[in-house]
């Protein structure tokens, strides 16, 4: 988990994490799933989406810049993953959060 939290902004792969820990990828997946009830890839995506949400709310960075800063080289892929996990596009997420903040 610490490795993922420290490197989520890079294009890391699960086999890279397993290699870092000096264990087999399948074993890492099994341990992670047993302990945290999610795969390492799901955890990585969740960390990235949490960071992206914070950046969307607290900065005026372009979506492409946020995508890069959370480990996605392709802004379209980032938007697709964001929509899948959060339920709306990054642009709409930002607009909704700004609207909610203005009404407080």
DSSP file (Angstrom, degrees, kcal/mol; ACC not computed):
  #  RESIDUE AA STRUCTURE BP1 BP2  ACC     N-H-->O    O-->H-N    N-H-->O    O-->H-N    TCO  KAPPA ALPHA  PHI   PSI    X-CA   Y-CA   Z-CA
    1    1 A X     >        0   0    0      0, 0.0     4,-2.8     0, 0.0     5,-0.2   0.000 360.0 360.0 360.0 -42.0    0.0    0.0    0.0
    2    2 A X  H  >  +     0   0    0      1,-0.2     4,-2.1     2,-0.2     5,-0.2   0.906 360.0  52.5 -63.7 -41.0    2.8    2.4    0.9
    3    3 A X  H  > S+     0   0    0      2,-0.2     4,-1.3     1,-0.2    -1,-0.2   0.921 111.4  47.1 -60.4 -43.8    4.5    1.7   -2.5
    4    4 A X  H  > S+     0   0    0      1,-0.2     4,-1.2     2,-0.2     3,-0.4   0.930 111.5  50.1 -64.3 -45.9    1.3    2.5   -4.3
    5    5 A X  H  < S+     0   0    0     -4,-2.8    -1,-0.2     1,-0.2    -2,-0.2   0.826 114.5  45.9 -63.1 -30.4    0.7    5.7   -2.3
    6    6 A X  H  < S+     0   0    0     -4,-2.1    -1,-0.2    -5,-0.2    -2,-0.2   0.703 125.2  29.1 -83.7 -19.8    4.2    6.8   -3.0
    7    7 A X  H >< S+     0   0    0     -4,-1.3     3,-2.2    -3,-0.4     5,-0.3   0.240  76.8 115.1-126.8  13.2    4.2    6.1   -6.7
    8    8 A X  T 3< S+     0   0    0     -4,-1.2     4,-0.1     1,-0.3    -3,-0.1   0.761  74.7  63.4 -57.5 -25.2    0.6    6.4   -7.9
    9    9 A X  T 3  S+     0   0    0     -4,-0.1    62,-0.6    -5,-0.1    -1,-0.3   0.502  94.8  74.0 -81.4  -3.3    1.6    9.4  -10.1
   10   10 A X  S <  S-     0   0    0     -3,-2.2     2,-2.0    60,-0.2    -3,-0.1  -0.631  98.8-101.5-102.2 165.5    3.9    7.2  -12.2
   11   11 A X        +     0   0    0     -2,-0.2     2,-0.2    61,-0.0    -3,-0.1  -0.492  61.3 169.5 -83.3  68.1    2.9    4.6  -14.8
   12   12 A X        -     0   0    0     -2,-2.0     2,-0.3    -5,-0.3     3,-0.0  -0.501  22.2-150.6 -86.2 153.3    3.4    1.7  -12.4
   13   13 A X    >>  -     0   0    0     -2,-0.2     4,-1.4     1,-0.1     3,-0.6  -0.842  25.2-117.3-118.4 157.2    2.3   -1.8  -13.0
   14   14 A X  H 3> S+     0   0    0     -2,-0.3     4,-2.4     1,-0.3     5,-0.2   0.869 115.4  56.6 -64.1 -36.8    1.4   -4.5  -10.5
   15   15 A X  H 3> S+     0   0    0      1,-0.2     4,-2.2     2,-0.2    -1,-0.3   0.802 102.8  56.9 -66.5 -25.6    4.3   -6.7  -11.5
   16   16 A X  H <> S+     0   0    0     -3,-0.6     4,-2.3     2,-0.2    -1,-0.2   0.889 107.3  47.7 -67.6 -39.8    6.6   -3.8  -10.7
   17   17 A X  H  X S+     0   0    0     -4,-1.4     4,-2.1     2,-0.2    -2,-0.2   0.925 111.8  49.8 -65.9 -45.0    5.2   -3.7   -7.2
   18   18 A X  H  X>S+     0   0    0     -4,-2.4     5,-2.6     1,-0.2     4,-0.6   0.910 111.1  49.5 -60.2 -42.7    5.6   -7.5   -6.8
   19   19 A X  H ><5S+     0   0    0     -4,-2.2     3,-0.8     1,-0.2    -1,-0.2   0.917 108.6  52.8 -62.6 -43.3    9.2   -7.2   -8.1
   20   20 A X  H 3<5S+     0   0    0     -4,-2.3    -1,-0.2     1,-0.3    -2,-0.2   0.882 114.1  42.8 -58.2 -39.6    9.8   -4.4   -5.5
   21   21 A X  H 3<5S-     0   0    0     -4,-2.1    -1,-0.3     2,-0.2    -2,-0.2   0.505 111.3-125.1 -84.8  -5.3    8.5   -6.7   -2.8
   22   22 A X  T <<5S+     0   0    0     -3,-0.8     2,-0.3    -4,-0.6    -3,-0.2   0.890  71.0 115.3  60.4  42.8   10.4   -9.7   -4.2
   23   23 A X  S   <S-     0   0    0     -5,-2.6    -1,-0.2    -6,-0.1    -2,-0.2  -0.911  73.5 -87.6-133.9 164.0    7.2  -11.8   -4.4
   24   24 A X     >  -     0   0    0     -2,-0.3     4,-2.5     1,-0.1     5,-0.2  -0.423  32.9-125.4 -70.7 144.9    5.3  -13.4   -7.3
   25   25 A X  H  > S+     0   0    0      1,-0.2     4,-2.5     2,-0.2     5,-0.2   0.896 111.3  50.9 -58.4 -43.3    2.5  -11.2   -8.9
   26   26 A X  H  > S+     0   0    0      1,-0.2     4,-2.3     2,-0.2    -1,-0.2   0.893 110.4  49.4 -63.0 -40.5   -0.1  -13.9   -8.3
   27   27 A X  H  > S+     0   0    0      2,-0.2     4,-2.9     1,-0.2     5,-0.2   0.910 109.9  51.3 -65.4 -42.7    0.9  -14.1   -4.6
   28   28 A X  H  X S+     0   0    0     -4,-2.5     4,-2.8     1,-0.2     5,-0.2   0.936 110.6  49.3 -58.5 -46.7    0.7  -10.4   -4.2
   29   29 A X  H  X S+     0   0    0     -4,-2.5     4,-2.5     1,-0.2     5,-0.2   0.924 112.4  47.4 -60.1 -45.6   -2.7  -10.3   -5.7
   30   30 A X  H  X S+     0   0    0     -4,-2.3     4,-2.4     2,-0.2     5,-0.2   0.933 114.6  45.6 -63.1 -47.3   -3.9  -13.1   -3.4
   31   31 A X  H  X S+     0   0    0     -4,-2.9     4,-2.5     2,-0.2     5,-0.2   0.933 114.5  48.1 -60.9 -46.4   -2.5  -11.5   -0.3
   32   32 A X  H  X S+     0   0    0     -4,-2.8     4,-3.1    -5,-0.2     6,-0.5   0.917 112.9  47.7 -61.8 -45.0   -3.8   -8.1   -1.2
   33   33 A X  H  X S+     0   0    0     -4,-2.5     4,-1.6    -5,-0.2    -1,-0.2   0.894 113.3  47.9 -65.9 -40.6   -7.3   -9.4   -1.9
   34   34 A X  H  < S+     0   0    0     -4,-2.4    -2,-0.2    -5,-0.2    -1,-0.2   0.917 120.1  37.7 -64.6 -42.8   -7.4  -11.4    1.3
   35   35 A X  H  < S+     0   0    0     -4,-2.5    -2,-0.2    -5,-0.2    -3,-0.2   0.885 133.5  19.9 -78.5 -40.4   -6.3   -8.5    3.4
   36   36 A X  H  < S-     0   0    0     -4,-3.1    -3,-0.2     2,-0.3    -2,-0.2   0.423  92.3-124.7-116.7  -0.7   -8.0   -5.5    1.8
   37   37 A X  S  < S+     0   0    0     -4,-1.6     2,-0.3    -5,-0.4    -4,-0.2   0.784  84.5  78.1  59.1  29.5  -10.9   -7.1   -0.2
   38   38 A X  S    S-     0   0    0     -6,-0.5    -2,-0.3    -9,-0.1    -1,-0.2  -0.969  84.3-103.5-157.1 156.4   -9.7   -5.5   -3.4
   39   39 A X     >  -     0   0    0     -2,-0.3     4,-2.3     1,-0.1     5,-0.2  -0.359  34.3-110.3 -77.7 162.5   -6.9   -6.1   -5.9
   40   40 A X  H  > S+     0   0    0      1,-0.2     4,-2.6     2,-0.2     5,-0.2   0.891 121.1  53.0 -58.1 -38.4   -3.8   -4.1   -6.0
   41   41 A X  H  > S+     0   0    0      2,-0.2     4,-2.5     1,-0.2    -1,-0.2   0.905 107.8  49.9 -65.1 -41.1   -4.9   -2.6   -9.3
   42   42 A X  H  > S+     0   0    0      2,-0.2     4,-2.3     1,-0.2    -1,-0.2   0.900 111.7  49.0 -63.1 -40.2   -8.3   -1.5   -7.7
   43   43 A X  H  X S+     0   0    0     -4,-2.3     4,-2.6     2,-0.2    -2,-0.2   0.925 110.2  50.9 -65.1 -44.0   -6.4    0.1   -4.8
   44   44 A X  H  X S+     0   0    0     -4,-2.6     4,-2.4     1,-0.2    -2,-0.2   0.926 111.5  48.0 -58.0 -46.0   -4.1    1.9   -7.2
   45   45 A X  H  X S+     0   0    0     -4,-2.5     4,-2.6     1,-0.2    -1,-0.2   0.899 110.7  51.3 -63.6 -40.6   -7.1    3.2   -9.1
   46   46 A X  H  X S+     0   0    0     -4,-2.3     4,-2.5     2,-0.2    -2,-0.2   0.918 110.0  49.0 -63.7 -43.0   -8.9    4.3   -6.0
   47   47 A X  H  X S+     0   0    0     -4,-2.6     4,-2.4     1,-0.2    -2,-0.2   0.935 112.8  48.3 -60.4 -45.8   -5.8    6.2   -4.8
   48   48 A X  H  X S+     0   0    0     -4,-2.4     4,-2.5     1,-0.2    -2,-0.2   0.906 112.0  48.4 -61.8 -42.2   -5.5    7.9   -8.1
   49   49 A X  H  X S+     0   0    0     -4,-2.6     4,-2.5     2,-0.2    -1,-0.2   0.883 110.3  51.6 -68.8 -37.4   -9.2    8.8   -8.2
   50   50 A X  H  X S+     0   0    0     -4,-2.5     4,-1.9     2,-0.2    -2,-0.2   0.932 112.8  45.5 -61.5 -45.5   -9.0   10.2   -4.6
   51   51 A X  H  X S+     0   0    0     -4,-2.4     4,-2.3     2,-0.2    -2,-0.2   0.905 112.2  51.7 -64.6 -41.4   -6.0   12.4   -5.6
   52   52 A X  H  X S+     0   0    0     -4,-2.5     4,-2.7     1,-0.2    -2,-0.2   0.910 107.5  52.3 -62.4 -43.0   -7.7   13.5   -8.8
   53   53 A X  H  X S+     0   0    0     -4,-2.5     4,-1.8     1,-0.2    -1,-0.2   0.920 109.8  49.0 -59.3 -43.8  -10.9   14.5   -6.9
   54   54 A X  H  X S+     0   0    0     -4,-1.9     4,-2.7     1,-0.2    -1,-0.2   0.913 112.4  48.1 -62.8 -42.5   -8.8   16.7   -4.6
   55   55 A X  H  X S+     0   0    0     -4,-2.3     4,-1.5     1,-0.2     6,-0.3   0.885 109.4  53.1 -66.5 -38.1   -7.0   18.3   -7.5
   56   56 A X  H  < S+     0   0    0     -4,-2.7    -1,-0.2     1,-0.2    -2,-0.2   0.870 117.2  37.9 -64.4 -35.8  -10.2   19.0   -9.3
   57   57 A X  H  < S+     0   0    0     -4,-1.8    -2,-0.2    -5,-0.2    -1,-0.2   0.870 123.9  37.6 -81.7 -39.1  -11.7   20.7   -6.3
   58   58 A X  H  < S+     0   0    0     -4,-2.7     2,-0.3    -5,-0.2    -2,-0.2   0.446 115.3  42.1-101.0  -1.4   -8.6   22.5   -5.0
   59   59 A X     <  -     0   0    0     -4,-1.5     0, 0.0    -5,-0.2     0, 0.0  -0.857  63.5-135.6-135.5 172.1   -6.8   23.6   -8.2
   60   60 A X        +     0   0    0     -2,-0.3    -4,-0.1     2,-0.0     3,-0.1   0.055  55.8 143.2-112.0  21.4   -7.6   25.1  -11.6
   61   61 A X        -     0   0    0     -6,-0.3    -2,-0.1     1,-0.1     2,-0.0  -0.266  58.1-102.3 -60.9 147.5   -5.3   22.7  -13.4
   62   62 A X     >  -     0   0    0      1,-0.1     4,-2.3     4,-0.0     3,-0.2  -0.317  30.0-112.6 -64.7 154.7   -6.4   21.5  -16.8
   63   63 A X  H  > S+     0   0    0      1,-0.2     4,-2.8     2,-0.2     5,-0.2   0.886 119.0  54.6 -58.0 -40.3   -7.9   17.9  -16.9
   64   64 A X  H  > S+     0   0    0      1,-0.2     4,-2.1     2,-0.2    -1,-0.2   0.877 107.9  49.4 -62.9 -37.5   -4.8   16.8  -18.9
   65   65 A X  H  > S+     0   0    0     -3,-0.2     4,-2.1     2,-0.2    -2,-0.2   0.901 111.7  48.0 -68.1 -41.5   -2.5   18.1  -16.2
   66   66 A X  H  X S+     0   0    0     -4,-2.3     4,-1.2     2,-0.2    -2,-0.2   0.916 109.0  54.7 -64.8 -42.5   -4.4   16.4  -13.5
   67   67 A X  H ><>S+     0   0    0     -4,-2.8     5,-2.9     1,-0.2     3,-0.8   0.941 110.8  45.2 -55.5 -48.9   -4.4   13.1  -15.5
   68   68 A X  H ><5S+     0   0    0     -4,-2.1     3,-1.4     1,-0.2    -1,-0.2   0.883 109.1  56.2 -61.9 -39.1   -0.6   13.3  -15.8
   69   69 A X  H 3<5S+     0   0    0     -4,-2.1    -1,-0.2     1,-0.3    -2,-0.2   0.667 109.6  45.7 -73.3 -14.9   -0.2   14.1  -12.1
   70   70 A X  T <<5S-     0   0    0     -4,-1.2    -1,-0.3    -3,-0.8    -2,-0.2   0.190 129.0 -88.8-112.0  16.4   -2.1   11.0  -11.0
   71   71 A X  T < 5S+     0   0    0     -3,-1.4     2,-0.6   -62,-0.6    -3,-0.2   0.573  85.8 123.4  98.8  10.0   -0.4    8.6  -13.4
   72   72 A X      < -     0   0    0     -5,-2.9    -1,-0.2    -6,-0.2    -2,-0.2  -0.921  36.3-171.9-108.0 121.4   -2.3    8.7  -16.6
   73   73 A X  S    S+     0   0    0     -2,-0.6     2,-0.6     1,-0.1    -1,-0.1   0.750  78.2  61.5 -76.2 -25.0   -0.5    9.7  -19.8
   74   74 A X     >  -     0   0    0      1,-0.1     4,-2.3    -7,-0.1     5,-0.1  -0.912  66.6-161.1-110.9 115.1   -3.8    9.8  -21.7
   75   75 A X  H  > S+     0   0    0     -2,-0.6     4,-2.5     1,-0.2     5,-0.2   0.835  93.3  55.0 -64.7 -32.7   -6.3   12.4  -20.6
   76   76 A X  H  > S+     0   0    0      2,-0.2     4,-2.2     1,-0.2    -1,-0.2   0.911 108.6  47.3 -67.7 -41.4   -9.1   10.5  -22.4
   77   77 A X  H  > S+     0   0    0      2,-0.2     4,-2.7     1,-0.2     5,-0.2   0.926 111.5  52.0 -63.2 -43.9   -8.3    7.3  -20.6
   78   78 A X  H  X S+     0   0    0     -4,-2.3     4,-3.0     1,-0.2    -2,-0.2   0.935 109.9  48.6 -56.4 -47.6   -8.2    9.2  -17.3
   79   79 A X  H  X S+     0   0    0     -4,-2.5     4,-2.6     1,-0.2    -1,-0.2   0.890 111.2  50.3 -62.0 -39.6  -11.6   10.7  -18.0
   80   80 A X  H  X S+     0   0    0     -4,-2.2     4,-2.1     2,-0.2    -1,-0.2   0.928 113.6  44.2 -64.1 -45.9  -13.1    7.3  -18.9
   81   81 A X  H  X S+     0   0    0     -4,-2.7     4,-2.3     2,-0.2     5,-0.3   0.912 113.5  51.7 -65.1 -42.9  -11.7    5.7  -15.7
   82   82 A X  H  X>S+     0   0    0     -4,-3.0     4,-3.3    -5,-0.2     5,-0.7   0.943 110.8  47.3 -59.1 -49.0  -12.9    8.7  -13.6
   83   83 A X  H  X5S+     0   0    0     -4,-2.6     4,-1.6     1,-0.2    -1,-0.2   0.899 111.7  51.5 -60.2 -41.1  -16.4    8.5  -15.0
   84   84 A X  H  <5S+     0   0    0     -4,-2.1    -1,-0.2    -5,-0.2    -2,-0.2   0.899 120.4  32.7 -63.1 -41.5  -16.5    4.8  -14.4
   85   85 A X  H  <5S+     0   0    0     -4,-2.3    -2,-0.2    -5,-0.1    -1,-0.2   0.825 130.0  31.6 -88.1 -33.4  -15.4    5.1  -10.8
   86   86 A X  H  <5S-     0   0    0     -4,-3.3    -3,-0.2    -5,-0.3    -2,-0.2   0.729  99.8-123.9-100.1 -26.3  -17.0    8.4   -9.7
   87   87 A X  S  <<S+     0   0    0     -4,-1.6     2,-0.3    -5,-0.7    -4,-0.2   0.249  81.7  56.7 103.8 -14.1  -20.0    8.4  -11.9
   88   88 A X  S    S-     0   0    0     -6,-0.3    -2,-0.2     1,-0.0    -1,-0.2  -0.930  91.0 -86.6-142.0 166.6  -19.5   11.7  -13.7
   89   89 A X     >  -     0   0    0     -2,-0.3     4,-2.6     1,-0.1     5,-0.2  -0.297  38.5-113.0 -70.5 158.3  -16.8   13.2  -15.9
   90   90 A X  H  > S+     0   0    0      1,-0.2     4,-2.3     2,-0.2     5,-0.2   0.889 118.1  52.4 -58.0 -39.3  -14.0   15.2  -14.3
   91   91 A X  H  > S+     0   0    0      2,-0.2     4,-2.4     1,-0.2    -1,-0.2   0.932 111.9  44.3 -63.6 -46.3  -15.3   18.4  -15.8
   92   92 A X  H  > S+     0   0    0      2,-0.2     4,-2.8     1,-0.2     5,-0.2   0.870 110.8  55.6 -66.6 -36.1  -18.8   17.9  -14.4
   93   93 A X  H  X S+     0   0    0     -4,-2.6     4,-2.3     2,-0.2    -2,-0.2   0.942 109.9  45.9 -59.4 -47.7  -17.3   16.8  -11.0
   94   94 A X  H  X S+     0   0    0     -4,-2.3     4,-2.4     1,-0.2    -2,-0.2   0.931 113.2  49.1 -61.7 -47.0  -15.4   20.1  -10.8
   95   95 A X  H  X S+     0   0    0     -4,-2.4     4,-2.4     1,-0.2    -2,-0.2   0.917 111.6  49.0 -60.6 -44.5  -18.4   22.2  -11.9
   96   96 A X  H  X S+     0   0    0     -4,-2.8     4,-2.4     1,-0.2    -1,-0.2   0.901 111.9  48.5 -62.7 -41.6  -20.7   20.5   -9.3
   97   97 A X  H  X S+     0   0    0     -4,-2.3     4,-2.1    -5,-0.2    -1,-0.2   0.891 112.2  48.7 -66.9 -39.1  -18.2   21.0   -6.5
   98   98 A X  H  X S+     0   0    0     -4,-2.4     4,-1.9     2,-0.2    -2,-0.2   0.898 111.6  49.9 -67.1 -39.8  -17.7   24.7   -7.4
   99   99 A X  H  X S+     0   0    0     -4,-2.4     4,-1.3     2,-0.2    -2,-0.2   0.921 111.4  48.4 -62.6 -45.0  -21.5   25.1   -7.5
  100  100 A X  H  < S+     0   0    0     -4,-2.4     4,-0.3     1,-0.2    -2,-0.2   0.879 110.7  51.1 -63.4 -38.7  -21.9   23.5   -4.1
  101  101 A X  H >< S+     0   0    0     -4,-2.1     3,-0.9     1,-0.2    -1,-0.2   0.867 107.4  53.6 -67.5 -36.0  -19.1   25.6   -2.7
  102  102 A X  H 3< S+     0   0    0     -4,-1.9    -1,-0.2     1,-0.2    -2,-0.2   0.791 105.1  55.1 -69.7 -27.6  -20.8   28.8   -4.0
  103  103 A X  T 3<        0   0    0     -4,-1.3    -1,-0.2     1,-0.2    -2,-0.2   0.470 360.0 360.0 -85.2  -2.1  -24.1   27.9   -2.3
  104  104 A X    <         0   0    0     -3,-0.9    -1,-0.2    -4,-0.3    -2,-0.1   0.475 360.0 360.0 -84.5 360.0  -22.6   27.6    1.1
